[in-house]
Amino acid sequence: MLRYLAGRVLDLVLVAWIVATVVFFLLRVIPGDPVLILAGIDAVSADSVARLRAEMGLDRPVIVQYLGWLADLLQGDMGTSLRRDVPVTTLVFGAAPATLQIAVLAAVIGIGTSIPLGVAAARAQGRARDGAITAAALLGISTPHFVIALLFIYIFALGLGLLPTSGYVPLTEAPIEGLAHLVLPALTLGLVMAGILVRMMRRSMIDELGEDYVRTARAKGASERRALYGHALRNALIPFVTIAGIEVGILLSGAVIIETVFAIPGLGRLMIETINQRDYTVVQGAVLLSAVFYVLVNFTVDLLYTALDPRVRVAGRRA
């Protein structure tokens, strides 16, 4: 088991390194010179541009820049923002809490609603309740994030006046006010996520309810509740957990749009701003942190597998 977990940790580190490396080199081939954007094309001489490029370390060969950045990264230093002259760690870790809070709350909403709704739809297969839940899930999948966000702003903020339309307040400073600012963006992401997961849960439960072990449990006198939640649900959660892990990781990409709509100073909005400014070091740090978040989600999924499926634990011991 320990070997299995150690192997998974090494895989996650490898994935994070590959993502960071790919982003590092891709940023250097996209159009736009950060030195010219920072200095202004018509405002400085060629000598000033060369001097500024040397100060930023952008005059060195790309491979030398990469090795230097990697060496600093291993010491916990992500570099300094080319445009703001602020440590990248300050900017990235300052923006990350807002994004992570939205993602966690959205995941709770998405997973917490999809399991009971998926089970309810599977139990009522072919009936009106199944059709209504499936239609609602399909609507959630088909509707873009920004449309749902604007609809929620119109209803809950402008119409009912219950929630703020934009902004962010740290939960550590004012928990109630901070939560109020997170509800609409998290609800937007969570409902779209739930649309996908409800369909997955429904399909998985239908498959499990048709298995022989469920019919055997019923034949032996097990109650419907016991057969459903004690036997079928546990096995139905195995493929569900896989898709849920992927969707939680994808929440970060959805957060880019949502943070823009709700004016939240999170990681996604920071990436959009720094990409437009060609602020390489900040983009690299933000993408790396996003990749770490994604691989940690996948690692959590692996741990859940070991709890849900004993065969994974057995394989881990034999490895």
N, C-alpha and C positions, 0 to 999 in steps of 0.2 A: 504493500500500500504506500509506504514512504517513497519507494522508488517511483511509483506511478506519479505521485504528487510532485516529486522532484523533477521528473521528466516534463510534466506539464508546466512547471515554473520556468524551466529552461526554454521550452517552446514559446512561452509568452514573452520572455526577454528577447528571444530571437525575432519574433514578429514585430515588437516595438522598435527594435534596431533597424529592421528592414524598412518599416514605414518611415522612420525618421530619415534614413539614408535616401530613399526615393524622393521624399519631399525636399530635402536639401538640394539635390541636383536638379529637380524639376523647376524649382524657384529660379534657378540661374539660367534657364533657357527660355522662360516666358518673356515677352516684350516688356520694355520699361527699365530704365536705369535708376535705381534708388538715389544715386548721387545727384543726378540731374533733377529728379523730382524734389529732392531736399533743397538743393541750391538754387534752382531756377535756371532754365536753359539760357535765357538772355541776360541774367543778372551777374554772371561771373565769367572770368576768363578761363581759358583752357588750363592755365597753370593752377588756378584756384580749384578747379574740378579735380585735377590730378592730385593735388595736396589733400583734398577732402577724401578722395578715394583711398589714398594711402593711410590716412588717419582711421578710416573705417576698416582697413585690412582687406579691401576689395581689389587691391592691385596685385595680390598674390595669386598664384595658380589655384584653380578650384580645388584640386585634390589637397593642396596644402591648407586651404581654408577648412576643408572638411575634416582633416586629421586634427587640426587645432581645435575645431568646434567639438569633435568627439572627445578629445582629451579633457577639455574643460567640462563637458557634460558628465564624464565619469567622476568628476570632483563636485558635481552638483551645481555647476555654473552654466547657465544657458546663454550667457552673453549679455550684451547691452543693446537696447533698442537703437536702431540706426537713426530714427527720427526724433525720439523723445529723450534720448540719453538717460534712460532709466533701466535698471536691471530687468531682464526679461522675466525672471522669476517673480518680481514684484507685480508686473502687469498680468502675467498668466495666472498666478495663484490668487491675485486680487479679483480676477474676473471669474475664476472657476466656481466659487461657492454658489453664485446665482444660478449658473447652468446646472450644477449638480443637484441643487435643491429642486429645481423645476423637473429634472429628469427623474429623481427619486419619487417625487409626488406624482408625476405622470405615470411612472411604472406601477405605483400602488393603485392608482385609479384604473389603469388598463388591465392589470392582472387581477385585481380584486373584483372587477365587474365581469371579466370575461369567463372566469371559471364557473360561477353560478349560472350565468346566462347560457354558456355552452352546454352545461349539464342539463339545464331546463329544456333547451332546444332538442337535445338528443333524446330525452325521455318523452318528448311530445312529437317525435319525428312524423312528418307528414300532416300534422294538425295545424290549427290556426296559430297557436303560440309559437311553434317552430317557424312558421312563415314570417311572423311579425319580427321575431328576434333576428332571423337571417336577413330580412330586408333592412332592418336598422343597421346591422353589421355591414352590409354592402354599401349602404349610404355613407357610413363613416369612412370606409375604405376609399370610396370614389370622390369624396369632397376634399379639395385642397386645404392644407392647414390654414392658410391665410383667410379663406372664406369662412371657416368655422370661427376663427379668431375674431374677425370683424362682426360676425353674427352675435357672438357672445358679448362683445363690447357694446353693441347696439341694444341688446336685451338687458343684460345684467348691470352694465355701467351707465349707459345713457338713459335707458328706459326705466329701469327699477332703481337705479342709483345705489345698488347694494355693494358694488366692488369698484376699485379704482381702474381707470382705463390704461394706465401706463406707470412706469417707474419701478423702483426696487428699493426695499428697505431690509437690511440684514436681520435675520431672525434673532441674532444675538443681541441686537439693540432694542427691537420692539417686536416680540414674537407675533402678537395678534395682527398688527399692521403689516408686518412682513408676510405673514401667511395670506392676508387679504390680497396682496400684490401678486402672490404666486398662484392663486386659485385659477384664474382665467387661462394663463398660459399653460399650466399643468393640465387643466381640464381639456384644453384643445388637443394637446399631444396625447393625453391618456385615452380620449375617446377614439381617436384615429387608430391608436395601438390596439384598443379593445376590439375594434371592428375586425382586425386581422386575427386576433387571438380567439375571439368567439367562434369563428368559423373553424379554426384549428381544433379547439376543444370539442366542439360539436361532432366533427368528423371522427376524432379519436375516441370519444365516448361511444358513438354508434358502433364503431368497430369492436370495442371491448365488450359492449353489452351483448354482442352476438357470439362471443367466444364460449367454448364448452365449459370453462371453469366457472363462469357466471351462472350458466344453466344448472350446473352441478350444485353450486352453492344454494340456489333457490330450491332445487329438488331435495336437498338435505334439510330444508326447513329454515334457512337463513331469511331474515326479513328483507324486504325490498331495500330498506335503508342500508342494511349491512352489506347486501350484494352490490349496491351501487357505490357506497362510499368506502366500504372496507376492502373491496376487491377491484372493481372496475376502475374507479377513479385513480387509484395509485398507479396502475399501469398506463392509464390514459395520459397521465401527467408527464411521462417520459418524452414522447415527441413534442408535447406542449412546451416543456421546459426549453427544448432546443430552439423553437421558434421565438419563445419569449426572450431568451438571451440575445438572439439576433436583433429583435425589435428594441430592446433596451439600449443596445449599442447604437442603433439607428436614431434613437431619440436625439443624439447630439447633432445630427444633420438637420433634423426638424427644428431644433432649437435655434438654428441660425435665422430662419424665417420668423419664428415666434418672438425672438429677442428683438428683432427689428420692428415688428408690428407693435409690441408692447414697450418699446424703448427700455429694454433691460440691459444693463452693462455686463453681459455675460461673455463666455468664451467664444460663442459663435459670432456675436457682434464684433468682438475684438478681432477675430480672424478676418472678417469682411473689411474692416477699416484698414488693417495692416496689409492685406493683400493689395488693396487699392493704392496704398502708399509705398508698396514694394519694400516693406520693412521686414526683410528676410528673417532676422533673428527671432522676432516676435512670432511670426507665422510658424517657424520651425518649432518653437517652444509650445505654442498652442496646439499644433497638430500632434506633437509628441505626447502631450498630456492627454489629448483625446484618444490617442492610440492606446495609452496605458489604461485609461478608463475602459475602453472596449475589451482589451485582453483580460482585465480583471473581471469583467462581467462573464466572459467565457470561462474563466477559471472557476468562478462561482457556480456556473452551470455544471462543470465537471464534478464539483463537490456534491451538488444536488443529485447527480447521476448515481454517485456512490451510495447515497441514502435511499434512492428510489429503486435502484436495480442492483441486487446483490451480485450479479454476474460481473459487474464492473470491479467490485472489491476483490472478487476471486481472481480476475485477470490481473489486477494490480499486484496481488501477492505472488503470482506466477512469473510476472515480468522481471 
